[in-house]
Amino acid sequence: MTTTTSTDSTVSALIQRRIRQDVLGMHAYAIQDSKGMVKLDAMENPHRLPVELQEALGRRLGALALNRYPDGRVNDLRQALAAYAGMPEGFDIMLGNGSDELISLLAMACDVPVAPGQAKPAILAPLPGFVMYAMSAQLQGLDFVGVPLTADFALDVPAMVQAIAETQPAIVYLAYPNNPTANLWAEADMVQVVAAARAAGSIVAIDEAYQPFSSRTYLDVIRANPAANAHVLLMRTMSKFGLAGVRIGYMVGPQALIAQVDKVRPPYNISVLNYECALFALEHQEAFGRQARDICAQRATLLGALRALPGVKAWDSDANMVLVRFAGEGDPAQKVFDGLKARGVLVKNVSKMHPLLAHCLRLTVGTAEENTQLLKALQEIL
């Protein structure tokens, strides 16, 4: 007992002395326990690989030289992803262990030292938005500036332009479509914000994580006017492609800019298993394309059914998720969340993330069977 108490005291003193105070006040990124549940909380592709592809991939991975560090095959993946995305001329591509790593590396690369008394570099993004934008700023010791969206989750262009002009941020994040609201902002609004960032000397990072389910890509705007978008980086991930477990994110942008950010990337950040899985998937992209089309069809069916339920508002979506607001007394979102969980369906309660998300849950679009289970549970609860 004395030894345990002494050890606890030593560890506690060590933590207080050596761990940053802002880290002590943070919460770790929470991952819900989904064992035995219909998992509709994390915007994953619900489809497994067809059996014949599972077997082919298993043979391929089994033949890899796992005793060696990753080799030039990672450049094969870079080239394959560049071709898949239709990367513009004069651009280069950088890989990350998921988009999360790319977001962290970009903050690290932009942490320019300032003189005493000067404001720290800032990262700016609309809110509500992906939590990693703010977290990357905090972990790097940068300021974070959040600009609220409008009540219907559109970009507040005047507020964004003013905030960019006032704070001169190092990075402006624009998720296209946005998470957790799932909407695709008006192209004209995006162009205005991107232009304001250019005038401020800011890098714009456009996050197209949900591109497989989206009706538009900002790459078309970049291709049409590369000079006006020379400060723009575009990020995507293979997680929504169907490889969430493989952890491959990629970022494209002007060659000179990518070259500088790439300097802070750890060596061998993409494993042999990861890049071989990704190459295999790109070789069979038609199978993943069929899955994406099915998810989009299921999204339309799910939206129609949700809108037929009493006390439910469901927003349009260009992603593989739907944002839903529930009417009722007290905390209706928590009541519905608990009711769904009791019936074996796990979703994401985002109602406390931002005032604009009050009474809202985020539902991942699942398979036809999973969506039927979700709707049956909601009908029982409501």
Residue pairs with C-beta under 8 A, 6 or more apart in sequence:
15 24
16 24
22 138
23 139
26 138
29 131
29 135
32 41
32 346
32 348
34 41
34 346
36 344
37 341
37 344
37 345
37 346
38 344
38 345
38 346
38 366
38 370
38 373
38 374
39 46
39 346
39 364
39 366
40 345
40 346
40 347
40 363
40 364
40 365
40 366
40 370
40 374
41 346
41 347
41 348
41 362
41 364
42 244
42 348
42 364
43 179
43 210
43 240
43 319
43 320
43 321
43 364
44 239
44 244
44 364
45 240
45 241
45 242
45 244
45 288
45 291
45 292
45 295
45 320
46 295
46 364
46 365
46 366
46 367
46 370
47 242
47 291
47 294
47 295
47 367
48 54
49 57
49 242
49 287
50 287
53 280
53 284
53 287
56 280
57 277
57 280
60 276
60 280
61 273
61 276
61 277
64 272
64 273
64 276
65 272
66 272
66 273
68 272
69 268
69 272
70 268
70 270
70 271
70 272
70 275
71 272
73 272
73 275
73 276
73 279
74 95
74 270
74 275
76 275
76 279
77 95
77 248
77 270
77 275
77 278
77 279
77 282
78 93
78 95
78 250
80 278
80 279
80 282
81 93
81 95
81 250
81 278
81 282
82 91
82 93
82 252
84 282
84 285
85 93
85 219
85 236
85 250
85 252
86 219
87 93
87 252
88 219
88 222
88 223
88 226
88 252
90 226
90 254
90 255
91 252
91 253
91 254
91 255
91 258
92 252
92 253
92 254
92 255
92 258
92 259
93 250
93 251
93 252
93 258
94 102
94 250
94 251
94 252
94 258
94 261
94 262
94 265
95 248
95 249
95 250
95 269
95 270
95 275
96 102
96 105
96 248
96 249
96 250
96 251
96 265
96 269
96 270
97 247
97 248
97 249
97 269
97 270
97 274
98 237
98 239
98 247
98 248
98 249
99 132
99 207
99 209
99 235
99 236
99 237
99 239
99 249
100 132
100 249
101 249
101 269
102 235
102 249
102 250
102 251
103 132
103 133
103 136
103 205
103 235
104 132
104 136
104 139
104 140
105 261
105 264
105 265
106 136
106 171
106 203
106 205
106 233
106 251
106 261
107 123
107 136
107 137
107 139
107 140
107 142
107 171
108 140
108 264
109 260
109 261
109 263
109 264
110 121
110 123
110 142
110 170
110 171
110 203
111 121
111 140
111 141
111 142
112 121
112 170
114 120
114 121
119 143
119 167
120 141
120 142
120 143
121 142
121 143
121 169
121 170
122 137
122 142
122 143
122 144
122 145
122 167
122 168
122 169
122 170
123 133
123 134
123 136
123 137
123 142
123 143
123 144
123 145
123 169
123 170
123 171
123 172
123 173
124 144
124 145
124 146
124 147
124 163
124 164
124 167
124 169
124 171
124 172
124 173
124 202
125 133
125 134
125 144
125 145
125 146
125 147
125 172
125 173
125 174
125 175
126 146
126 147
126 148
126 149
126 155
126 156
126 160
126 174
126 175
126 178
127 146
127 147
127 148
127 149
127 354
127 356
128 149
128 178
128 180
128 181
128 350
128 353
128 354
128 356
128 357
129 146
129 173
129 175
129 178
129 179
130 173
130 175
130 179
130 207
130 209
131 353
133 144
133 173
134 144
134 146
137 143
137 144
138 144
142 170
143 167
145 163
145 167
145 169
147 156
147 159
147 160
147 163
148 156
148 159
148 354
148 356
149 155
149 156
149 178
149 181
149 356
150 156
151 356
153 178
153 181
153 183
153 315
153 323
153 356
154 183
154 185
154 186
154 189
155 185
155 186
155 189
155 190
155 193
157 189
157 192
157 193
160 193
160 196
161 192
161 193
161 196
164 172
164 193
164 196
164 197
164 199
164 200
164 202
165 196
165 199
165 200
168 200
168 201
168 202
169 197
169 200
169 202
170 202
170 203
171 202
171 203
171 204
171 205
172 193
172 197
172 202
172 203
172 204
172 205
173 204
173 205
173 207
174 185
174 190
174 193
174 194
174 204
174 205
174 206
174 207
175 206
175 207
175 209
176 184
176 185
176 190
176 206
176 207
176 208
176 214
176 216
176 217
176 218
177 183
177 184
177 185
177 210
177 214
177 317
177 318
177 319
178 184
178 185
179 209
179 210
179 319
179 321
180 321
180 323
180 348
180 350
180 353
180 357
180 360
180 362
181 315
181 323
182 210
182 315
182 316
182 317
182 318
182 319
182 321
182 322
182 323
182 362
183 315
183 316
183 317
183 318
184 214
184 215
184 216
184 318
187 216
187 218
187 221
190 206
190 218
190 221
191 221
193 204
194 204
194 228
194 229
194 231
194 232
195 228
197 203
197 204
197 231
198 204
198 228
198 230
198 231
201 231
202 231
203 231
203 232
203 233
203 257
204 229
204 231
204 232
204 233
205 232
205 233
205 234
205 235
205 251
206 218
206 232
206 233
206 234
206 235
207 235
208 214
208 217
208 218
208 219
208 234
208 235
208 236
209 235
209 236
209 237
209 239
209 240
210 240
210 318
210 319
210 320
210 321
211 217
211 236
211 240
212 240
212 241
212 288
212 292
212 320
213 240
213 292
213 295
213 296
213 299
213 317
213 318
213 319
213 320
214 318
214 319
215 318
216 318
218 232
218 234
219 234
221 229
222 229
222 232
222 234
230 254
231 257
232 253
233 251
233 252
233 253
233 257
233 258
233 261
234 251
234 252
234 253
235 249
235 250
235 251
236 249
236 250
236 251
237 248
237 249
237 250
238 246
238 248
238 249
238 250
238 278
238 281
239 246
239 247
239 248
239 249
240 320
241 281
241 288
241 292
242 281
242 288
242 291
243 277
243 278
243 281
246 273
246 274
246 277
246 278
246 281
247 274
248 270
248 274
248 275
248 277
248 278
251 258
251 261
252 258
281 288
295 320
295 365
298 365
298 366
298 367
298 368
298 371
299 317
299 320
299 322
299 365
301 368
301 371
302 322
302 363
302 365
302 371
302 374
302 375
303 314
303 316
303 317
303 322
305 371
305 375
306 312
306 314
306 322
306 324
306 375
306 378
307 314
309 378
309 379
309 382
310 382
311 326
311 327
311 328
311 332
311 382
312 324
312 325
312 326
312 327
312 378
312 382
313 324
313 325
313 327
314 322
314 323
314 324
314 325
315 322
315 323
315 324
317 323
317 365
320 364
320 365
321 362
321 363
321 364
321 365
322 362
322 363
322 365
323 350
323 357
323 360
323 361
323 362
323 363
324 360
324 361
324 362
324 363
325 333
325 358
325 359
325 360
326 332
326 333
326 335
326 336
326 359
326 360
326 361
326 382
327 359
328 335
328 359
331 351
331 359
332 359
333 349
333 351
333 358
333 359
333 360
333 361
334 349
334 351
335 381
336 361
336 378
336 381
336 382
337 347
337 349
337 361
339 377
339 380
339 381
340 346
340 347
340 374
340 377
340 378
340 381
343 373
343 377
343 380
343 381
344 373
344 377
345 373
345 374
345 377
347 361
347 362
347 363
347 364
347 374
348 361
348 362
348 363
348 364
349 361
350 357
350 360
350 361
350 362
351 357
351 358
351 359
351 360
351 361
363 374
365 371
366 374
